[in-house]
């Protein structure tokens, strides 16, 4: 039994070390003119919340920590970023049509109010991403205001 345990431990160790040679491509794009931080006038308090709680998974610019280079964490982070960017990619904000932006702003507020975003697993590792009820209310107020401004552009 002890010999079997040693063999299993060696196999798991070899597999873990081998995994370290294979990493997904990092999400390190440049901020372009289509980025929401460039396209929209965003109050500083809202901008800070977006940067701390949203952009790592919902843009082309992820801030990586040292532990993101360790497999299987690197693969988990990559999956979260890919899924997040499918839902909304703030780097592509300028390429969205007005109706898409308005719908997205409504969805942002809904996800925040339901406490589905930011993900609990993300907040555990990034304490600055934990949003207070006040921050959620401010974000929802901002998304509603921006949505109305965009709706005004549609009507004109």
N, C-alpha and C positions, 0 to 999 in steps of 0.2 A: 504493500500500500504506500509506503514511504517513497519507494522508487518511482511509482506511478505519479505521485505528487511532484517529485523533482522533475520528471520528464515533462509533465504538464506545465510546470512553472517555466521551464526552459523554452518550451514551444510558445507560450504566451509572451515571454520576454523577447524572443526573436521576432515574433509577429509585431509587437509594439515598436521595436527598433526599426524594422523594415518599413512600417507605416510612416515613419518620420521622413523618409525620402520622397514621399508622394504627397504633395499639397495642391489644393485648388489655386487657381489664379486669384490674386488679390484684387479687390475692388478699389483701385486707386486712380480714378480718372480726374481730369482737371475740371474746375468750376468754369462753365461756359456761360454765354449770354442767355441761355435758356433756363438757367437755374432759378428756382423760386426766389432765392436771396438776391438775385440781380433783377429779376423781372418785376417783383412786387415791392411796394413800400411797406416794410414790416417794422413795427415798433421794436425797440431793442429788447424789451422783456419777452416778447413773443419769439423774436429771433433766437434768443438764448435758449429758450425751451425747445424750439425746433432743432437747434444744433445739438443739444444735450440728449434729447429723447427720440429723435426721429431720423436724422440724416445718416447715421451709420448703416441702417438697413434700407432706407428709402431714398438713396441717392447713389451717385457714382463715386462717392468719396467716403469710404469707411475708415474710421480711426482704429487701428489695430493695437492691441496690447501684446505683451510678450507671450501670454498663454495662447494667443490665437495661432501661434506657429507650431503648436503641439497637436499632432493627430491623436485622437479623432476630433478634438475641439475645432481644428481648422475646417474640417468638413461640415460640422454642425453650423458653424458661423456662416460658412459659404452658402449653405442651404437656406438659412434665415435671410441672408441678404438677397439671394435670388428670389425667394418668395415675396419679400418685402418690396422689391423693385417691380415685381409683376403687378402688385396691388397699386402702388403709386411710386413713381420715380421723380422726386423733386428736381433732379437734374434735367429732366425733359419737360418741365412745367411750361416753358415758352412754346413748345410744339403742340400742346393740347389745345383743342378748340374751347370756346367759352363755355359751352354746355358741359363738356367734360370736366372743366375746372370747377364749375358750380356744383356738379354732382360730387366731385371728389371732396370739396370743402364740407359738404353736408356729411359725407361718410367719415371724414376725419373726426368731426364733433361726435358723431354717433359712437365710433370706436372708443374715443376717449371717455365718454360718459358711461359706456358699458364696462369700462376698465379692461378692455381687450388689448389696448395699446397704451404705452409700450409693453412688450411681452414681459411677463414676470421673470423669466430666465434672464432677460437683458437687464432688468432693474436690479436683480441680485448682484450682478457684476459691475453695474454702473449706477451707483447711488444717486448721482446727479440727475438721472433720468426719471427718478420717482417723482410723479406729479402730485402736487397737492390739489385739493378740491378747488382752491382759488385759481391755480394755474389752469386747470381744466376749464373752469368758467371763463377765464380770460381768453384762452385759445378758442373756445366755442364762440365767444363774442366776436373775436377777430375773424374767424371763418365766416360767420354770418355777415359781418360788415363787408368783407371782401366779396363774398358771394353776391350781395346786393349791388355793390359797385360794378361787378362784372355783368350782372343782369341788366343794369342801366345801359351798359355798352351794347348789349344785344338789342334792347328796345330802341336805341337811337339809330 
